[in-house]
Amino acid sequence: MTAPIKILFVDDEQLILSALRRSLRREGFELYFTVDPNAAARLVGEHQIDIVVSDYMMPEQSGVEVLALIGRLHQNTVRIMMTGQADREATIRAINEGNIHRFIEKPWDDAELKRILHEVGRTIQVKRASAPRDLDQRAHRTLVRDGSGAIVIKHAAPERA
């Protein structure tokens, strides 16, 4: 059985977080919520969060800043921006600085939000499933020098039980 996808929502409005909680509680995700953008990166590390969905406009820190920090500290965490203020300049900045995977406009459509999160979740599950295979394949490679002094990768056949 695979571990559930862990999603952190960051928004300065508790009512928004409550609405998200109600909408997503039966979707099979492990959900986390915070109104404190400064706590987001810590929560991602503590709980090994897979997806962060952050509001764009927050008083202490913008969503771009929050997601950019998370991107630097936790490169494999998928970052999604939720905003009611989707102007072109903000979008470009978010993509460049925060490496945003997706934008979701407020007010969001519940069905569309669920579809997006499940789609991203499936991609994460596929990556999780292939990670042990990749590690196993890498374990059977060795770097060696050939007769000319060039470094080459030598593939060893895996041992059979």
C-alpha positions in Angstrom: 0.0 0.0 0.0 1.4 3.4 -0.9 1.6 6.3 1.5 -1.0 9.0 1.1 -0.1 12.2 -0.7 0.6 14.9 1.9 -0.6 18.4 1.0 0.0 21.7 2.9 -2.2 24.7 2.4 -0.9 28.1 3.3 -3.4 31.0 3.5 -3.7 33.9 5.8 -7.5 33.5 5.8 -8.8 30.8 8.2 -12.1 30.7 6.3 -10.3 29.7 3.1 -8.5 26.9 4.9 -11.7 25.7 6.5 -13.4 25.6 3.1 -10.5 23.6 1.6 -10.6 21.2 4.6 -14.3 20.6 4.1 -13.9 20.1 0.3 -10.9 17.7 0.5 -11.4 15.7 3.7 -12.7 12.6 1.9 -10.2 12.6 -1.0 -7.6 10.3 0.6 -5.0 13.0 1.1 -3.2 13.7 4.3 -4.0 17.4 4.8 -2.1 20.1 6.7 -3.1 23.8 7.1 -1.4 26.9 8.3 -2.1 30.6 8.4 1.5 31.3 9.1 3.6 31.5 6.0 6.8 31.6 8.1 5.9 28.0 9.4 5.4 26.5 5.9 9.0 25.4 5.2 9.4 23.9 8.6 6.1 22.0 8.2 7.2 20.7 4.8 10.4 19.3 6.4 8.8 17.9 9.5 6.0 16.1 7.7 7.6 15.3 4.3 4.9 17.3 2.4 4.5 16.3 -1.2 2.5 19.3 -2.4 2.3 22.9 -1.1 -0.7 25.1 -2.2 -0.1 28.7 -1.1 -2.1 31.9 -1.4 -0.4 34.6 -3.4 -1.4 37.7 -1.3 -0.5 37.4 2.4 0.4 40.2 4.8 3.7 38.9 6.2 5.2 37.2 3.1 4.0 36.7 -0.4 3.1 33.2 -1.7 6.0 33.6 -4.2 8.5 34.1 -1.4 7.0 31.1 0.6 7.1 28.8 -2.4 10.6 30.0 -3.5 12.0 29.1 -0.1 10.3 25.7 -0.1 11.7 25.1 -3.6 15.3 25.9 -2.4 14.9 23.7 0.7 12.8 20.9 -0.6 13.2 20.6 -4.4 10.9 17.6 -4.8 7.9 19.3 -3.3 5.4 20.3 -5.9 4.4 24.0 -5.5 1.0 25.4 -6.5 -0.1 29.0 -6.3 -3.7 29.9 -5.4 -4.7 33.5 -6.2 -7.5 35.8 -6.8 -4.9 38.4 -8.1 -3.6 36.7 -11.2 -1.9 39.5 -13.1 0.6 38.8 -15.7 3.6 40.2 -13.9 2.8 38.3 -10.7 2.5 35.1 -12.7 5.8 35.5 -14.4 7.5 36.3 -11.1 6.0 33.3 -9.4 7.1 31.0 -12.2 10.6 32.4 -12.3 11.2 32.7 -8.5 9.0 30.0 -7.1 9.2 27.4 -9.8 5.4 27.1 -9.6 3.9 23.9 -11.0 0.4 25.3 -11.4 -1.9 28.3 -10.7 -5.4 27.9 -9.3 -7.7 30.9 -9.4 -9.8 32.0 -6.5 -12.7 31.3 -6.1 -11.7 27.8 -7.1 -13.9 25.1 -8.6 -14.0 22.2 -6.1 -14.1 19.6 -8.9 -11.2 21.2 -10.8 -9.1 21.5 -7.6 -9.6 17.9 -6.8 -8.7 16.8 -10.3 -5.5 18.9 -10.2 -4.4 17.5 -6.8 -5.2 13.9 -7.8 -3.3 14.3 -11.1 -0.3 15.7 -9.3 -0.6 13.0 -6.6 -0.6 10.2 -9.3 2.6 11.7 -10.7 4.2 11.7 -7.3 3.1 8.1 -6.7 4.7 7.0 -10.0 7.9 8.7 -9.0 7.9 7.0 -5.6 7.3 3.6 -7.2 10.2 4.0 -9.7 12.7 5.4 -7.1 13.7 1.9 -5.7 14.2 0.6 -9.2 16.4 3.6 -10.0 18.5 3.1 -6.9 18.8 -0.6 -7.6 20.0 0.1 -11.2 22.5 2.7 -9.9 23.9 0.3 -7.3 25.1 -2.0 -10.2 27.1 0.7 -11.9 30.8 1.5 -11.2 33.0 4.3 -12.6 36.3 3.0 -13.9 39.1 4.3 -16.2 39.6 2.6 -19.5 42.9 2.0 -21.2 43.1 5.6 -22.5 42.4 7.1 -19.0 38.8 8.1 -19.8 36.2 7.5 -17.1 33.5 5.1 -18.2 30.5 3.6 -16.4 30.7 -0.1 -16.0 27.4 -1.9 -15.6 27.5 -5.0 -13.5 24.8 -7.7 -13.8 22.7 -7.8 -10.6 23.3 -10.9 -8.5 20.4 -13.4 -8.5 19.2 -15.2 -5.4 
